[in-house]
Amino acid sequence: MIDEDEAAAQLLQQRIEESGLSTVQFAAQVLRRSERTVRRWLARKAPVSHDVRAFLEDPQPAPWP
């Protein structure tokens, strides 16, 4: 069974791939977070924040770039 943090990191990776943006671009343009923070989330070094998790689960009405 996948825990909550792992599921959030996987969803983040999926959303980055769906966007067609690089990790750096996605961090800056979509999440408005530093690249370092997003890379830490992807590496499972830190849990994805709750507000970002909520956005990843339902990115509407926020437009993709």
Secondary structure, DSSP 8 states (H G I E B T S, - for coil): ---HHHHHHHHHHHHHHHHT--HHHIIIIII---HHHHHHHHTTSS---HHHHHHHH--TTS---
